[in-house]
Amino acid sequence: MLVVGLTGGIASGKSTVSRMFREAGIPVICADDLAHEVVKRGSAALDEIRLTFGDQFIDSAGALDRVAMARLVFQDKDKRRTLESIIHPRVGEEQGRLLQEFAAQGHNIVIVDVPLLYESGWSDSFDVIVVAYVPPEIQVERLIARDRLSDDEARSRLDAQMPIDEKKRLAERVIDNTGSIEHTREQVIEIIEELRDIANSAG
């Protein structure tokens, strides 16, 4: 089974690309969804977060206060790494379980959508890596419009990630999201054909 990593930068259109893979019938594992699942209320990960960071990051319903946590970790690299050390191993375990399930179902390609694929040191876990790309200035514009951030806040969030041009350089395949949805879809279809050729040639 060909395991394909899909990544990008914040506001680079990765979710749109991910949806297009799903629409083409290719299973997609979303690491963000898994990260939400492993810190759900009552989980061991949430208990560890409470002990590590304090009760102020747990809301009145006993769930993770994501806004407060995001504000902290986007400003403090060490705290971000501490949070990742709690969440990432558990996400990896759940991802492995799902990959086994898809392999047992007979799928020969699975997409794993990982926003911080390179930052997390997961690049060796994938047979092919696809990056959804837009230039940094477009990331800033989209992030300000989408999340109602200031210019400084948007740039701070970009600075917390590897530069998207570096991700573009490292990837085996790049999807340019600066154009129309139709142009993005054409690129996704082309990559799917390439991935199927690779998967079939691998047996």
N, C-alpha and C positions, 0 to 999 in steps of 0.2 A: 504494500500500500504506500502510495506517495503522500508524504506529509508535507504540506505547503504552509509556510509561515506568511501571514499577511500583516503588514505593519505600515506605518506612515508617521505623520506628525499630527499634533492636535489641529483640528479643523482642516485636515488635508483631504477629506472626502473618503476616508477609509470605510466608514459605515455604509456609504452608498455602494462601494465596490463589493463589500461583504454581502450586501443584499443581492447584488447581481449574481454572485456565485451561487447563493441559495436558490435563486430563481431558475438557475440552470440545472438544478438538481444535485449540486455538490454539497455534501454536509459541511457545515461551518461550526467550529467550536469557538465561542467567544470568551476570551480570557477575562474580559471585564465582567461578564455575567457570572463566571465562576468566582471571581474575586468578591462580588456582591454576595454570592451564595455562602462562601466560606466564613464570612463575618456576620452572618445573620444573627438575630437575637437568640441568645442561649448557646451560641457556638463557643468552642474552645478558643478560637482565634479572637473573638470579641472579648472574652475574659482576659486573654493575654494583652490585648490592646488597652483595656481598662487598667490593668496592673502597671503597664509600661508608661502610659501617657496621662492617666488620671481620669476621674469621673466626668470632667468637663467636656470630654469628647464622646460621652454617651448621652443621648437625648432623653426626654421625659418618658418615652415609651420603652426605654431600655435598648434602643438600637444605636448603631454608630451615627454620630453627628457628622455627616460627610462634609458639610460646608465648613465646619470648624476644623476638621482634620485636613481638608484640602488647603485651607488658609495657612495652616501650620507647615505642612510638608512642602508646599511650593516655595516657601521662604527659607527652609532649613534643610539642607542636603543630608545632614547626618540623621535627622529625624525621619526623613523620607526613606533612607536606607533601613532604618530600624523597622519602620512599618512594613516595608517590602520583605524584610527577613521573616516577619510573622505570616504574611499573606502568601508570598510566592511559592514556598514549598507545598502548601496545601492546594494551591491552584494547580501546581504541577502534578500532584497525585490524582486530582480529579480529571485533569486533562488526559493523563495516561489511561485511566479507566474508560473514558469515552472513546479514545482511539481504539482500544481493544474491542469495544462494542461495535464500532463502525467496521472494523476489519472482519469481525465475525459475521456481520450482515452482508459482506461481500463487496463493500465499496473499495475502489482502487485509488481514489483521491479523496483527501480530507483537507480542508482549509482550517488553519488555526489562526484566528484573529487576535494578535497580541500587540497592543499599542506600544509597549516599552520592550519590544523584542530584543533589540540590540543593547539597550541600557541594562536589561536584566541578565545579559550574558547567555541568552537562549539560542543564539544563531546556529550553533552546532546541532540543535535538536531537529532541524528541518532539512528536507532534501532540496527544496527550492524556496527562496524568499522573494516575495512580491512586495514592492513599496508603492503605496498610493502617494502621489507627489503633487504639491503645488509650491511655488516659490514662497520664501518666508514672509514677504510683505503681504501676500494674499492670505496666508495663515493669520496674520495679525488682523487684517481687515475683517475676515470671517469670524474670528474669535470675538472681536469687539461687538460685531453685530449680533452674533448668536447668544453670547453670555452676558452682554451689556457690561463689559469690562472697560476700564480705562486703558489707554495705550500702554502705560507702564505695567498694569496688571497682566495684560495680554502678553507683553514681551517677557515678563517674569515667568509665565507658564511655558513659553517657548524655550526659555533659557534652562528650564528644568529637564529638558529632553535633549538628546543628541540632535545636532543640527540636521534638518531634513535633507540638505544637500549631501551630507555624509552618508545618510541612510540610502539615498539614491545611488551613490557611488558603490556601496557595498552590495546592493541587491542584485539578484540574477535577472529579475524582471521589474520594469517600472511602468506604472499606469499614470499618465499625465492627466490630472484632474482640473487643469486650468480652462478647458473648453466646455463644450456642451455635454449634457447627459448622454446624448447619442454617441458622441466621440468616446466617452468613457466606456460605454457599453461595447462599442466595436473593439476596443482594446481588451476588455475582459473576455469577449468571445474568442479573440485571437489567442490569448494566453491559455484559455481552457483547452483549445485544440492542441497547443504545444504540450500542456500538462498531460493530456490523454495520450499523446504520442510517447512521452517519457514513461508514463505508467505502463503502457502496453509493451514497450520495448524492454522494460525491466521484468516483465513476466507477471 
